[in-house]
Amino acid sequence: MTCETAESVRQRRATVRYMRDMALAGAIYVACVFAAALAVRQLDPPQWAKIVLALIPLAPALLMLRAYLVNLNSMDEFQRRMQTDALLITTGVVVFGSFAWGFLEEWAGLPRVGMLWVFPVFSMLFGIVHMVIRFRNR
């Protein structure tokens, strides 16, 4: 087996592991969100239990982060650079966008947007930015 072939096999295994780990963490996340929301709405638990239930979905979200970091560390320097560029651009857009929106909420009376939406917006924007960067680097 040549070095190039061994590298492609290693990358393919890393990608399969990433997809498996991300799918599992995603399924656990969805189950946690639905179960916790159902418990909060149907059982009317005490405040301390609502806090615990609200934080339960963070555990699988952290598993998603772990899967991403493991995958990032398996990439070559060029792929890692594209990921890092996408992360930096996305972070800047989301941070400054939420900062600007906060001023618009406070001073211009625009509707409040919950913090719950920051992560989904970040994730979707990261995907878009990463696709643009990959297209640009073809």
Residue frames as qw, qx, qy, qz and C-alpha x, y, z in Angstrom:
[[0.000, 0.889, 0.457, 0.000, 0.00, 0.00, 0.00],
 [0.410, 0.448, -0.033, 0.794, 1.40, 3.38, -0.94],
 [0.184, -0.206, -0.450, 0.849, 1.61, 6.29, 1.46],
 [0.300, -0.027, -0.184, -0.936, -1.11, 8.14, -0.45],
 [0.598, -0.242, -0.667, -0.373, -3.45, 5.15, -0.32],
 [0.467, -0.282, -0.699, 0.462, -2.82, 4.66, 3.39],
 [0.008, -0.116, -0.224, 0.968, -3.59, 8.35, 3.96],
 [0.460, -0.121, -0.370, -0.798, -6.86, 8.11, 2.04],
 [0.602, -0.285, -0.745, -0.037, -7.86, 5.00, 4.02],
 [0.318, -0.229, -0.557, 0.732, -7.07, 6.83, 7.27],
 [0.180, 0.044, 0.001, -0.983, -9.13, 9.85, 6.19],
 [0.546, -0.201, -0.596, -0.554, -12.03, 7.65, 5.10],
 [0.532, -0.311, -0.743, 0.262, -12.03, 5.91, 8.50],
 [0.140, -0.186, -0.364, 0.902, -11.93, 9.28, 10.27],
 [0.345, -0.062, -0.263, -0.899, -14.89, 10.47, 8.17],
 [0.595, -0.276, -0.710, -0.257, -16.90, 7.33, 8.94],
 [0.422, -0.295, -0.649, 0.560, -16.14, 7.72, 12.65],
 [0.035, 0.081, 0.122, -0.989, -17.14, 11.40, 12.51],
 [0.478, -0.162, -0.449, -0.737, -20.44, 10.65, 10.78],
 [0.594, -0.300, -0.746, 0.023, -21.22, 7.82, 13.20],
 [0.342, -0.262, -0.533, 0.728, -20.36, 9.84, 16.31],
 [0.144, 0.031, -0.027, -0.989, -22.20, 12.93, 15.07],
 [0.528, -0.236, -0.582, -0.571, -25.33, 10.94, 14.13],
 [0.551, -0.339, -0.724, 0.240, -25.39, 9.21, 17.51],
 [0.204, -0.237, -0.370, 0.875, -24.88, 12.47, 19.41],
 [0.260, -0.068, -0.266, -0.926, -27.52, 14.16, 17.24],
 [0.561, -0.327, -0.687, -0.327, -30.06, 11.43, 17.94],
 [0.467, -0.363, -0.627, 0.506, -29.36, 11.62, 21.67],
 [0.054, -0.085, -0.105, 0.989, -29.66, 15.42, 21.50],
 [0.416, -0.220, -0.439, -0.765, -33.08, 15.27, 19.81],
 [0.599, -0.378, -0.706, -0.012, -34.29, 12.69, 22.34],
 [0.378, -0.273, -0.482, 0.741, -33.04, 14.83, 25.24],
 [0.111, -0.040, -0.074, -0.990, -34.68, 17.99, 23.90],
 [0.535, -0.295, -0.526, -0.592, -38.05, 16.30, 23.39],
 [0.611, -0.351, -0.681, 0.200, -37.94, 14.43, 26.71],
 [0.288, -0.203, -0.383, 0.854, -36.89, 17.47, 28.72],
 [0.232, -0.111, -0.184, -0.949, -39.44, 19.75, 27.01],
 [0.592, -0.338, -0.628, -0.374, -42.18, 17.19, 27.61],
 [0.540, -0.326, -0.632, 0.451, -41.19, 16.81, 31.25],
 [0.113, -0.093, -0.210, 0.967, -41.15, 20.59, 31.82],
 [0.366, -0.129, -0.296, -0.873, -44.53, 21.10, 30.12],
 [0.667, -0.269, -0.601, -0.349, -46.38, 18.04, 31.42],
 [0.660, -0.291, -0.606, 0.336, -45.00, 17.52, 34.92],
 [0.147, -0.881, 0.010, -0.449, -44.54, 21.13, 36.08],
 [0.779, -0.167, -0.399, 0.455, -41.42, 20.24, 38.11],
 [0.375, -0.848, -0.105, 0.358, -39.87, 22.58, 40.70],
 [0.253, 0.938, -0.211, -0.111, -37.51, 25.31, 39.49],
 [0.340, -0.613, 0.693, 0.167, -34.32, 23.38, 40.31],
 [0.665, 0.140, 0.725, 0.116, -35.57, 20.42, 38.23],
 [0.529, 0.822, 0.204, -0.060, -36.45, 22.73, 35.32],
 [0.007, -0.871, 0.461, 0.169, -32.88, 24.03, 35.41],
 [0.500, -0.299, 0.799, 0.149, -31.49, 20.50, 35.33],
 [0.656, 0.460, 0.599, 0.020, -33.86, 19.50, 32.52],
 [0.364, 0.919, -0.011, -0.149, -32.95, 22.61, 30.53],
 [0.084, -0.777, 0.603, 0.159, -29.25, 21.75, 30.75],
 [0.799, -0.045, 0.599, 0.012, -29.58, 18.04, 29.84],
 [0.757, 0.630, 0.158, 0.067, -29.33, 18.68, 26.04],
 [0.041, 0.900, -0.432, -0.046, -25.88, 20.20, 26.60],
 [0.652, -0.369, 0.656, 0.090, -24.37, 16.75, 27.22],
 [0.755, 0.340, 0.507, 0.239, -25.02, 15.42, 23.69],
 [0.337, 0.939, -0.022, 0.063, -24.15, 18.83, 22.24],
 [0.293, -0.779, 0.547, 0.086, -20.75, 18.45, 23.91],
 [0.747, -0.019, 0.641, 0.176, -20.48, 14.99, 22.33],
 [0.606, 0.746, 0.244, 0.134, -21.04, 16.69, 18.95],
 [0.019, 0.948, -0.317, 0.007, -18.25, 19.14, 19.75],
 [0.588, -0.472, 0.645, 0.127, -15.98, 16.25, 20.70],
 [0.772, 0.336, 0.512, 0.172, -16.75, 14.46, 17.42],
 [0.411, 0.906, 0.018, 0.101, -15.93, 17.62, 15.49],
 [0.210, -0.858, 0.469, 0.026, -12.63, 18.15, 17.34],
 [0.722, -0.194, 0.644, 0.164, -11.57, 14.53, 16.82],
 [0.692, 0.580, 0.384, 0.192, -12.36, 14.89, 13.13],
 [0.161, 0.976, -0.145, 0.030, -10.55, 18.23, 12.91],
 [0.415, -0.694, 0.580, 0.103, -7.43, 16.67, 14.40],
 [0.764, 0.072, 0.611, 0.194, -7.51, 13.91, 11.77],
 [0.545, 0.821, 0.170, 0.006, -7.39, 16.41, 8.89],
 [0.684, 0.157, 0.063, 0.710, -4.35, 17.53, 6.98],
 [0.262, -0.364, -0.153, 0.881, -3.09, 21.10, 7.35],
 [0.079, -0.106, -0.432, -0.892, -4.97, 22.45, 4.32],
 [0.402, -0.508, -0.697, -0.308, -8.33, 20.99, 5.39],
 [0.447, -0.536, -0.502, 0.511, -7.75, 22.20, 8.94],
 [0.172, -0.166, 0.055, 0.969, -6.98, 25.69, 7.62],
 [0.243, -0.316, -0.545, -0.738, -10.25, 25.79, 5.68],
 [0.490, -0.568, -0.660, 0.027, -12.16, 24.68, 8.79],
 [0.408, -0.426, -0.310, 0.746, -10.40, 27.28, 10.92],
 [0.025, 0.039, 0.254, 0.966, -11.10, 30.05, 8.41],
 [0.373, -0.454, -0.627, -0.511, -14.77, 29.06, 8.31],
 [0.512, -0.554, -0.579, 0.311, -14.93, 29.03, 12.12],
 [0.305, -0.288, -0.139, 0.897, -13.33, 32.46, 12.41],
 [0.126, -0.176, -0.397, -0.892, -15.56, 34.05, 9.77],
 [0.465, -0.503, -0.670, -0.286, -18.68, 32.46, 11.25],
 [0.473, -0.485, -0.498, 0.541, -17.75, 33.50, 14.77],
 [0.160, -0.136, 0.023, 0.977, -17.19, 37.08, 13.66],
 [0.271, -0.294, -0.511, -0.761, -20.49, 37.27, 11.80],
 [0.531, -0.533, -0.654, -0.080, -22.49, 35.72, 14.65],
 [0.446, -0.404, -0.397, 0.693, -20.79, 37.74, 17.40],
 [0.057, -0.129, 0.077, 0.987, -21.09, 41.07, 15.63],
 [0.320, -0.334, -0.623, -0.631, -24.55, 40.21, 14.29],
 [0.498, -0.569, -0.645, 0.107, -25.86, 39.40, 17.77],
 [0.338, -0.328, -0.233, 0.851, -24.14, 42.50, 19.15],
 [0.092, -0.070, -0.316, -0.942, -25.82, 44.68, 16.51],
 [0.422, -0.447, -0.688, -0.384, -29.16, 42.94, 17.06],
 [0.432, -0.475, -0.582, 0.499, -28.90, 43.68, 20.80],
 [0.087, -0.226, -0.040, 0.969, -28.63, 47.40, 20.04],
 [0.283, -0.185, -0.551, -0.763, -31.57, 47.12, 17.64],
 [0.452, -0.483, -0.750, 0.009, -33.64, 45.40, 20.33],
 [0.369, -0.476, -0.437, 0.668, -32.77, 47.95, 22.99],
 [0.082, -0.390, 0.027, 0.917, -32.83, 51.17, 20.99],
 [0.267, 0.091, -0.504, -0.816, -35.03, 50.51, 17.97],
 [0.645, 0.024, 0.409, -0.645, -37.64, 48.26, 19.57],
 [0.587, 0.254, -0.682, -0.355, -37.03, 45.27, 17.31],
 [0.895, -0.311, -0.116, -0.299, -38.33, 41.95, 18.62],
 [0.427, -0.611, 0.659, -0.099, -36.24, 39.97, 21.10],
 [0.806, 0.293, -0.501, -0.121, -34.50, 36.88, 19.78],
 [0.823, -0.528, 0.183, -0.098, -33.71, 34.19, 22.33],
 [0.157, -0.686, 0.702, 0.110, -30.19, 32.94, 22.96],
 [0.769, 0.046, 0.633, -0.076, -31.46, 29.49, 22.01],
 [0.711, 0.684, 0.156, -0.045, -31.15, 30.52, 18.35],
 [0.029, -0.853, 0.481, 0.199, -27.44, 31.42, 18.42],
 [0.483, -0.308, 0.802, 0.170, -26.14, 27.85, 18.07],
 [0.659, 0.453, 0.598, 0.064, -28.44, 26.82, 15.20],
 [0.357, 0.928, -0.025, -0.103, -27.64, 30.05, 13.33],
 [0.224, -0.735, 0.612, 0.189, -23.92, 29.51, 13.97],
 [0.619, -0.060, 0.772, 0.132, -24.11, 25.91, 12.73],
 [0.614, 0.659, 0.433, 0.034, -25.99, 26.76, 9.55],
 [0.197, 0.955, -0.191, -0.109, -23.79, 29.74, 8.79],
 [0.421, -0.560, 0.682, 0.209, -20.67, 27.64, 9.39],
 [0.684, 0.229, 0.676, 0.151, -21.89, 25.13, 6.81],
 [0.470, 0.856, 0.213, 0.017, -22.52, 27.88, 4.26],
 [0.050, -0.912, 0.386, 0.129, -19.19, 29.64, 4.89],
 [0.570, -0.351, 0.715, 0.203, -17.31, 26.35, 4.71],
 [0.687, 0.473, 0.533, 0.144, -18.92, 25.52, 1.37],
 [0.303, 0.952, -0.028, -0.017, -17.94, 28.94, 0.00],
 [0.278, -0.762, 0.566, 0.147, -14.35, 28.50, 1.22],
 [0.677, -0.046, 0.710, 0.188, -14.15, 25.00, -0.32],
 [0.599, 0.709, 0.360, 0.090, -15.54, 26.29, -3.61],
 [0.099, 0.968, -0.222, -0.068, -13.06, 29.19, -3.59],
 [0.341, -0.644, 0.674, 0.121, -10.13, 26.81, -2.97],
 [0.902, 0.272, 0.333, -0.039, -10.90, 24.38, -5.76]]
